[in-house]
């Protein structure tokens, strides 16, 4: 990743984290993940940031699709947000993000816990 691309991604991540805090502050804890996903996509849109819920992620093996996932939120086609409502992070959450990054060739996945 070039320096300018890294700067752009860092700037986008900073804006996304601001939106995450806003959703957390407004909604608090206790809702289902889908509620936070919807609120986050709405907040990102209000900030002029393009985001899609449940974005398809294809896993390829030798140019053939061998698996499909859905990323909770895909932002500007540049970063993935994995939304959780759990008591804490588990190794599976980290593995999920790593797999998304490997499947998409993206460089950043944020795991967000709204609990």
DSSP file (Angstrom, degrees, kcal/mol; ACC not computed):
  #  RESIDUE AA STRUCTURE BP1 BP2  ACC     N-H-->O    O-->H-N    N-H-->O    O-->H-N    TCO  KAPPA ALPHA  PHI   PSI    X-CA   Y-CA   Z-CA
    1    1 A X              0   0    0      0, 0.0     2,-0.0     0, 0.0     0, 0.0   0.000 360.0 360.0 360.0 130.8    0.0    0.0    0.0
    2    2 A X     >  -     0   0    0      1,-0.1     4,-2.3     4,-0.0     5,-0.2  -0.263 360.0-108.4 -73.8 164.2    1.4    3.4   -1.0
    3    3 A X  H  > S+     0   0    0      1,-0.2     4,-2.2     2,-0.2     5,-0.1   0.884 118.7  49.1 -60.3 -41.9    1.8    6.2    1.5
    4    4 A X  H  > S+     0   0    0      2,-0.2     4,-2.3     1,-0.2    -1,-0.2   0.882 111.1  50.2 -69.1 -36.6   -1.0    8.3    0.0
    5    5 A X  H  > S+     0   0    0      2,-0.2     4,-2.5     1,-0.2    -2,-0.2   0.894 110.2  50.9 -66.0 -38.6   -3.3    5.3    0.0
    6    6 A X  H  X S+     0   0    0     -4,-2.3     4,-2.6     2,-0.2    -2,-0.2   0.907 109.8  49.9 -64.3 -41.9   -2.4    4.6    3.7
    7    7 A X  H  X S+     0   0    0     -4,-2.2     4,-2.5     2,-0.2    -2,-0.2   0.921 111.1  49.0 -62.4 -44.3   -3.2    8.3    4.5
    8    8 A X  H  X S+     0   0    0     -4,-2.3     4,-2.5     1,-0.2    -2,-0.2   0.914 112.4  48.0 -61.2 -44.0   -6.5    8.1    2.8
    9    9 A X  H  X S+     0   0    0     -4,-2.5     4,-2.7     2,-0.2    -2,-0.2   0.900 111.5  50.0 -65.7 -40.9   -7.4    4.9    4.6
   10   10 A X  H  X S+     0   0    0     -4,-2.6     4,-2.1     2,-0.2    -2,-0.2   0.902 111.4  49.1 -62.7 -41.5   -6.4    6.3    8.0
   11   11 A X  H  X S+     0   0    0     -4,-2.5     4,-1.9     2,-0.2    -2,-0.2   0.916 112.7  47.3 -64.6 -43.3   -8.5    9.4    7.3
   12   12 A X  H  X S+     0   0    0     -4,-2.5     4,-2.6     1,-0.2    -2,-0.2   0.920 110.8  52.0 -63.3 -43.8  -11.5    7.3    6.4
   13   13 A X  H  X S+     0   0    0     -4,-2.7     4,-2.7     1,-0.2    -1,-0.2   0.887 107.2  53.1 -60.7 -39.6  -11.0    5.1    9.5
   14   14 A X  H  X S+     0   0    0     -4,-2.1     4,-1.7     2,-0.2    -1,-0.2   0.911 111.0  46.2 -61.9 -43.3  -10.9    8.2   11.7
   15   15 A X  H  X S+     0   0    0     -4,-1.9     4,-1.9     2,-0.2    -2,-0.2   0.905 112.6  50.6 -65.4 -41.6  -14.2    9.4   10.2
   16   16 A X  H  X S+     0   0    0     -4,-2.6     4,-2.4     1,-0.2    -2,-0.2   0.911 108.1  52.1 -63.9 -43.0  -15.7    5.9   10.6
   17   17 A X  H  X S+     0   0    0     -4,-2.7     4,-2.3     1,-0.2    -1,-0.2   0.879 107.1  53.9 -63.0 -37.0  -14.6    5.7   14.2
   18   18 A X  H  X S+     0   0    0     -4,-1.7     4,-1.9     2,-0.2    -1,-0.2   0.906 109.4  47.8 -61.2 -41.4  -16.3    9.0   14.9
   19   19 A X  H  X S+     0   0    0     -4,-1.9     4,-2.4     2,-0.2    -2,-0.2   0.882 109.0  54.2 -66.3 -38.6  -19.5    7.7   13.4
   20   20 A X  H  X S+     0   0    0     -4,-2.4     4,-2.5     1,-0.2    -2,-0.2   0.927 108.5  48.7 -61.2 -45.5  -19.2    4.5   15.6
   21   21 A X  H  X S+     0   0    0     -4,-2.3     4,-2.8     1,-0.2    -1,-0.2   0.892 109.6  52.9 -61.7 -39.6  -18.9    6.6   18.7
   22   22 A X  H  X S+     0   0    0     -4,-1.9     4,-2.4     2,-0.2     5,-0.2   0.938 110.5  46.4 -62.6 -46.5  -22.0    8.7   17.7
   23   23 A X  H  X S+     0   0    0     -4,-2.4     4,-2.8     1,-0.2     5,-0.5   0.929 114.1  48.8 -60.6 -45.1  -24.1    5.5   17.2
   24   24 A X  H  X S+     0   0    0     -4,-2.5     4,-2.1     1,-0.2    -2,-0.2   0.909 112.6  47.5 -61.9 -43.2  -22.9    4.1   20.5
   25   25 A X  H  < S+     0   0    0     -4,-2.8    -1,-0.2    -5,-0.2    -2,-0.2   0.873 117.3  42.2 -66.6 -37.9  -23.6    7.4   22.4
   26   26 A X  H  < S+     0   0    0     -4,-2.4    -2,-0.2    -5,-0.2    -1,-0.2   0.929 126.4  29.1 -77.1 -46.0  -27.1    7.7   20.9
   27   27 A X  H  < S-     0   0    0     -4,-2.8    -3,-0.2    -5,-0.2    -2,-0.2   0.793  86.7-166.3 -88.0 -29.5  -28.3    4.1   21.2
   28   28 A X     <  -     0   0    0     -4,-2.1     3,-0.3    -5,-0.5     2,-0.2  -0.400  40.4 -40.7  71.1-156.4  -26.3    2.9   24.2
   29   29 A X  S    S+     0   0    0      1,-0.1    86,-0.1    86,-0.1    56,-0.0  -0.613 100.4  60.8-104.8 163.5  -26.2   -0.9   24.8
   30   30 A X        +     0   0    0      1,-0.4    -1,-0.1    -2,-0.2     2,-0.1   0.295  68.4 113.5 112.3  -9.6  -28.7   -3.7   24.5
   31   31 A X  S    S-     0   0    0     -3,-0.3    -1,-0.4    83,-0.2     2,-0.1  -0.451  70.0 -95.8 -90.1 166.8  -29.9   -3.8   20.9
   32   32 A X    >>  -     0   0    0     -2,-0.1     4,-1.4     1,-0.1     3,-0.9  -0.386  37.1-107.8 -73.5 158.2  -29.3   -6.5   18.3
   33   33 A X  H 3> S+     0   0    0      1,-0.2     4,-2.6     2,-0.2     5,-0.2   0.871 117.4  61.1 -54.8 -40.3  -26.4   -6.3   15.9
   34   34 A X  H 3> S+     0   0    0      1,-0.2     4,-2.4     2,-0.2    -1,-0.2   0.841 100.8  54.1 -60.3 -34.0  -28.7   -5.5   13.0
   35   35 A X  H <> S+     0   0    0     -3,-0.9     4,-2.5     2,-0.2    -1,-0.2   0.924 110.6  45.4 -65.8 -44.3  -29.9   -2.3   14.8
   36   36 A X  H  X S+     0   0    0     -4,-1.4     4,-2.8     2,-0.2    -2,-0.2   0.888 111.3  53.5 -67.2 -38.7  -26.4   -1.1   15.2
   37   37 A X  H  X S+     0   0    0     -4,-2.6     4,-2.6     2,-0.2     5,-0.2   0.956 111.9  44.6 -57.8 -50.8  -25.5   -2.0   11.6
   38   38 A X  H  X S+     0   0    0     -4,-2.4     4,-2.2     1,-0.2    -2,-0.2   0.920 114.8  47.9 -61.8 -44.7  -28.5    0.0   10.3
   39   39 A X  H  X S+     0   0    0     -4,-2.5     4,-2.8     1,-0.2    -1,-0.2   0.900 112.0  50.4 -63.5 -40.3  -27.8    3.0   12.6
   40   40 A X  H  X S+     0   0    0     -4,-2.8     4,-2.8     2,-0.2     5,-0.2   0.915 110.1  48.3 -66.3 -43.3  -24.1    3.0   11.6
   41   41 A X  H  X S+     0   0    0     -4,-2.6     4,-2.2    -5,-0.2    -1,-0.2   0.904 113.2  49.6 -62.8 -39.7  -24.8    2.9    7.8
   42   42 A X  H  X S+     0   0    0     -4,-2.2     4,-2.2    -5,-0.2    -2,-0.2   0.934 112.2  47.2 -63.0 -46.4  -27.3    5.8    8.4
   43   43 A X  H  X S+     0   0    0     -4,-2.8     4,-1.2     1,-0.2    -2,-0.2   0.904 111.3  50.6 -64.4 -41.9  -24.8    7.8   10.4
   44   44 A X  H  <>S+     0   0    0     -4,-2.8     5,-2.8     1,-0.2     3,-0.5   0.916 109.8  51.3 -61.8 -41.9  -22.0    7.2    7.8
   45   45 A X  H ><5S+     0   0    0     -4,-2.2     3,-1.9     1,-0.2    -2,-0.2   0.900 105.4  55.1 -60.9 -41.3  -24.5    8.4    5.1
   46   46 A X  H 3<5S+     0   0    0     -4,-2.2    -1,-0.2     1,-0.3    -2,-0.2   0.779 107.7  51.2 -61.6 -25.9  -25.2   11.5    7.1
   47   47 A X  T 3<5S-     0   0    0     -4,-1.2    -1,-0.3    -3,-0.5    -2,-0.2   0.294 123.7-105.6 -94.4   8.7  -21.5   12.2    7.1
   48   48 A X  T < 5S+     0   0    0     -3,-1.9     2,-0.5     1,-0.2    -3,-0.2   0.725  77.6 134.3  77.5  21.6  -21.2   11.7    3.3
   49   49 A X      < -     0   0    0     -5,-2.8     2,-0.4    -6,-0.2    -1,-0.2  -0.917  54.3-130.7-109.8 126.4  -19.6    8.3    3.5
   50   50 A X        +     0   0    0     -2,-0.5    26,-2.9    -3,-0.1     2,-0.3  -0.605  36.9 165.5 -76.9 125.8  -20.9    5.5    1.3
   51   51 A X  E     -A   75   0A   0     -2,-0.4     2,-0.4    24,-0.2    24,-0.2  -0.998  20.6-158.2-143.6 144.9  -21.5    2.3    3.2
   52   52 A X  E     -A   74   0A   0     22,-2.3    22,-2.5    -2,-0.3     3,-0.5  -0.977  14.2-135.6-125.3 136.5  -23.4   -0.9    2.5
   53   53 A X  E    S+A   73   0A   0     -2,-0.4    20,-0.2     1,-0.2    19,-0.2  -0.612  84.8   7.5 -84.1 148.8  -24.8   -3.5    4.9
   54   54 A X  E    S-     0   0A   0     18,-2.2     2,-0.2    -2,-0.2    -1,-0.2   0.872  83.0-170.7  50.7  48.0  -24.3   -7.2    4.4
   55   55 A X  E     -A   71   0A   0     16,-1.5    16,-2.9    -3,-0.5    -1,-0.2  -0.510  25.3-110.6 -72.5 132.1  -21.9   -6.7    1.5
   56   56 A X  E     -A   70   0A   0     -2,-0.2     2,-0.4    14,-0.2    14,-0.2  -0.394  30.4-168.0 -68.2 138.5  -21.1   -9.9   -0.3
   57   57 A X  E     -A   69   0A   0     12,-2.6    12,-2.9    -2,-0.1     2,-0.4  -0.991   7.0-156.7-126.5 120.3  -17.6  -11.3    0.0
   58   58 A X  E     -A   68   0A   0     -2,-0.4     2,-0.6    10,-0.2    10,-0.2  -0.804   4.9-148.7-100.6 138.4  -16.6  -14.1   -2.3
   59   59 A X  E     -A   67   0A   0      8,-3.0     7,-3.2    -2,-0.4     8,-1.2  -0.924  19.4-162.8-104.8 123.3  -13.8  -16.5   -1.5
   60   60 A X  E     -A   65   0A   0     -2,-0.6     2,-0.4     5,-0.3     5,-0.2  -0.826  15.5-168.6-110.3 146.5  -11.9  -17.7   -4.6
   61   61 A X  E >  S-A   64   0A   0      3,-3.0     3,-1.2    -2,-0.4    -2,-0.0  -0.966  82.8 -19.0-130.4 114.7   -9.7  -20.7   -5.1
   62   62 A X  T 3  S-     0   0    0     -2,-0.4    -1,-0.1     1,-0.3     3,-0.1   0.934 130.0 -50.0  50.2  52.0   -7.8  -20.7   -8.4
   63   63 A X  T 3  S+     0   0    0      1,-0.2     2,-0.4     0, 0.0    -1,-0.3   0.580 118.2 110.4  66.9  14.0  -10.2  -18.3   -9.9
   64   64 A X  E <  S-A   61   0A   0     -3,-1.2    -3,-3.0     0, 0.0     2,-0.4  -0.973  73.0-119.0-120.0 133.7  -13.3  -20.2   -8.8
   65   65 A X  E     +A   60   0A   0     -2,-0.4    -5,-0.3    -5,-0.2     3,-0.1  -0.551  38.5 165.2 -70.3 122.3  -15.7  -19.1   -6.1
   66   66 A X  E     +     0   0A   0     -7,-3.2     2,-0.3    -2,-0.4    -6,-0.2   0.392  61.7  15.9-118.4  -2.1  -15.7  -21.7   -3.3
   67   67 A X  E     -A   59   0A   0     -8,-1.2    -8,-3.0     2,-0.0     2,-0.4  -0.978  57.0-151.7-166.7 156.0  -17.4  -19.7   -0.6
   68   68 A X  E     +A   58   0A   0     -2,-0.3     2,-0.3   -10,-0.2   -10,-0.2  -1.000  15.4 173.0-137.4 137.5  -19.5  -16.7    0.1
   69   69 A X  E     -A   57   0A   0    -12,-2.9   -12,-2.6    -2,-0.4     2,-0.4  -0.787  26.2-129.2-127.7 173.3  -19.7  -14.5    3.2
   70   70 A X  E     -A   56   0A   0     -2,-0.3     2,-0.3   -14,-0.2   -14,-0.2  -0.972  16.6-145.6-128.9 118.3  -21.5  -11.3    4.1
   71   71 A X  E     -A   55   0A   0    -16,-2.9   -16,-1.5    -2,-0.4     3,-0.2  -0.625  18.1-129.9 -77.6 138.0  -19.5   -8.5    5.7
   72   72 A X  E    S+     0   0A   0     -2,-0.3   -18,-2.2     1,-0.2     2,-0.4   0.942  87.8   1.5 -55.7 -52.1  -21.6   -6.5    8.2
   73   73 A X  E     -AB  53  81A   0      8,-1.6     8,-3.0   -20,-0.2     2,-0.5  -0.988  60.6-162.9-142.0 129.6  -20.6   -3.1    6.7
   74   74 A X  E     -AB  52  80A   0    -22,-2.5   -22,-2.3    -2,-0.4     2,-0.6  -0.965  16.8-154.8-110.3 123.0  -18.4   -2.3    3.7
   75   75 A X  E >>  -AB  51  79A   0      4,-3.2     3,-3.1    -2,-0.5     4,-1.7  -0.879  66.8 -30.4-108.0 119.7  -17.3    1.4    3.7
   76   76 A X  T 34 S-     0   0    0    -26,-2.9    -1,-0.2    -2,-0.6   -25,-0.1   0.679 105.3 -77.8  53.4  20.0  -16.4    3.1    0.5
   77   77 A X  T 34 S+     0   0    0      2,-0.2    -1,-0.3   -27,-0.2     3,-0.1   0.679 125.6  87.8  65.4  16.1  -15.2   -0.3   -0.9
   78   78 A X  T <4 S+     0   0    0     -3,-3.1    29,-0.6     1,-0.3    30,-0.5   0.667  85.4  24.0-120.3 -27.0  -12.1    0.3    1.3
   79   79 A X  E  <  -B   75   0A   0     -4,-1.7    -4,-3.2    27,-0.1     2,-0.4  -0.991  61.5-138.4-145.8 153.5  -12.7   -1.1    4.7
   80   80 A X  E     -Bc  74 109A   0     28,-2.0    30,-3.0    -2,-0.3     2,-0.5  -0.871   8.5-156.1-111.7 141.7  -14.9   -3.6    6.5
   81   81 A X  E     -Bc  73 110A   0     -8,-3.0    -8,-1.6    -2,-0.4     2,-0.7  -0.982   3.4-160.1-116.5 125.4  -16.7   -3.2    9.8
   82   82 A X  E     - c   0 111A   0     28,-3.2    30,-2.8    -2,-0.5     2,-0.4  -0.925  15.2-150.6-104.0 114.1  -17.6   -6.3   11.7
   83   83 A X  E     + c   0 112A   0     -2,-0.7     2,-0.3    28,-0.2    30,-0.2  -0.710  18.6 177.7 -91.7 131.1  -20.4   -5.4   14.3
   84   84 A X  E     - c   0 113A   0     28,-3.2    30,-2.8    -2,-0.4     2,-0.3  -0.948  26.5-167.9-130.1 152.0  -20.6   -7.4   17.5
   85   85 A X        +     0   0    0     -2,-0.3     2,-0.3    28,-0.2   -52,-0.1  -0.746  49.1 126.4-132.7  83.9  -22.8   -7.2   20.6
   86   86 A X  S    S-     0   0    0     -2,-0.3    29,-0.2     1,-0.1     3,-0.1  -0.874  74.1-107.8-139.3 164.9  -20.9   -9.5   22.9
   87   87 A X  S    S-     0   0    0     -2,-0.3     2,-0.3     1,-0.2    -1,-0.1   0.765  98.0 -26.7 -66.9 -23.8  -19.4   -9.6   26.4
   88   88 A X  S    S-     0   0    0     -3,-0.0     2,-0.3     0, 0.0    -1,-0.2  -0.973  79.7 -70.6-172.8 176.8  -16.0   -9.5   24.8
   89   89 A X        -     0   0    0     -2,-0.3     2,-0.3    -3,-0.1    24,-0.0  -0.610  42.2-159.4 -84.7 144.5  -14.0  -10.3   21.7
   90   90 A X    >>  -     0   0    0     -2,-0.3     4,-1.3     1,-0.1     3,-1.0  -0.806  33.6-108.3-117.4 161.9  -13.2  -13.9   20.8
   91   91 A X  H 3> S+     0   0    0     -2,-0.3     4,-2.5     1,-0.3     5,-0.2   0.833 118.6  63.0 -56.5 -32.4  -10.5  -15.4   18.6
   92   92 A X  H 3> S+     0   0    0      1,-0.2     4,-2.3     2,-0.2    -1,-0.3   0.845  98.3  54.9 -62.9 -34.1  -13.3  -16.2   16.1
   93   93 A X  H <> S+     0   0    0     -3,-1.0     4,-1.9     2,-0.2    -1,-0.2   0.928 110.2  45.1 -65.4 -44.6  -14.0  -12.5   15.7
   94   94 A X  H  X S+     0   0    0     -4,-1.3     4,-2.5     1,-0.2    -2,-0.2   0.915 112.5  51.6 -64.5 -43.4  -10.4  -11.8   14.8
   95   95 A X  H  X S+     0   0    0     -4,-2.5     4,-2.6     1,-0.2    -2,-0.2   0.889 106.8  54.7 -61.3 -39.3  -10.3  -14.8   12.5
   96   96 A X  H  X S+     0   0    0     -4,-2.3     4,-2.1     2,-0.2    -1,-0.2   0.931 110.1  45.6 -60.6 -46.0  -13.4  -13.6   10.7
   97   97 A X  H  X S+     0   0    0     -4,-1.9     4,-2.4     2,-0.2    -2,-0.2   0.915 111.6  51.7 -64.7 -43.0  -11.9  -10.2   10.0
   98   98 A X  H  X S+     0   0    0     -4,-2.5     4,-2.4     1,-0.2    -1,-0.2   0.915 110.0  49.9 -60.6 -42.4   -8.6  -11.7    8.8
   99   99 A X  H  X S+     0   0    0     -4,-2.6     4,-2.4     2,-0.2    -1,-0.2   0.895 108.7  52.1 -64.2 -40.0  -10.5  -14.0    6.4
  100  100 A X  H  X S+     0   0    0     -4,-2.1     4,-1.8     2,-0.2     6,-0.3   0.925 110.7  48.4 -60.0 -43.9  -12.5  -11.0    5.1
  101  101 A X  H  X>S+     0   0    0     -4,-2.4     4,-1.9     1,-0.2     5,-0.6   0.913 112.3  47.9 -64.2 -42.8   -9.3   -9.2    4.4
  102  102 A X  H  <5S+     0   0    0     -4,-2.4    -1,-0.2     1,-0.2    -2,-0.2   0.891 113.5  48.1 -64.9 -38.7   -7.7  -12.2    2.7
  103  103 A X  H  <5S+     0   0    0     -4,-2.4    -1,-0.2     1,-0.2    -2,-0.2   0.798 122.3  33.0 -72.8 -28.8  -10.8  -12.7    0.5
  104  104 A X  H  <5S-     0   0    0     -4,-1.8    -2,-0.2    -5,-0.2    -1,-0.2   0.590  95.4-128.3-105.0 -12.7  -11.1   -9.1   -0.5
  105  105 A X  T  <5 +     0   0    0     -4,-1.9    -3,-0.2     1,-0.2    -4,-0.1   0.705  62.1 141.7  64.1  20.4   -7.5   -7.9   -0.7
  106  106 A X      < -     0   0    0     -5,-0.6    -1,-0.2    -6,-0.3   -27,-0.1  -0.426  49.4-142.4 -83.2 169.2   -8.6   -5.0    1.5
  107  107 A X  S    S+     0   0    0    -29,-0.6     2,-0.4     1,-0.2   -28,-0.1   0.488  72.1  50.1-113.1  -6.1   -6.2   -3.7    4.2
  108  108 A X        +     0   0    0    -30,-0.5   -28,-2.0    -7,-0.1     2,-0.4  -0.981  44.7 171.2-145.6 130.1   -8.5   -2.8    7.2
  109  109 A X  E     -c   80   0A   0     -2,-0.4     2,-0.5   -30,-0.2   -28,-0.2  -0.993  18.7-154.7-131.9 125.4  -11.3   -4.5    9.1
  110  110 A X  E     -c   81   0A   0    -30,-3.0   -28,-3.2    -2,-0.4     2,-0.6  -0.878   3.3-152.9-101.7 126.9  -12.6   -2.9   12.3
  111  111 A X  E     -c   82   0A   0     -2,-0.5     2,-0.5   -30,-0.2   -28,-0.2  -0.891  17.7-169.2 -96.4 122.9  -14.3   -5.1   14.9
  112  112 A X  E     -c   83   0A   0    -30,-2.8   -28,-3.2    -2,-0.6     2,-0.6  -0.956  10.7-163.9-120.0 123.6  -16.8   -3.0   16.8
  113  113 A X  E     -c   84   0A   0     -2,-0.5   -28,-0.2   -30,-0.2   -30,-0.1  -0.923   4.7-172.4-108.3 115.1  -18.4   -4.2   20.0
  114  114 A X              0   0    0    -30,-2.8   -83,-0.2    -2,-0.6   -29,-0.2   0.341 360.0 360.0 -89.5   7.5  -21.5   -2.2   20.9
  115  115 A X              0   0    0    -29,-0.2    -1,-0.2   -31,-0.2   -86,-0.1   0.475 360.0 360.0 -79.8 360.0  -21.9   -3.9   24.3
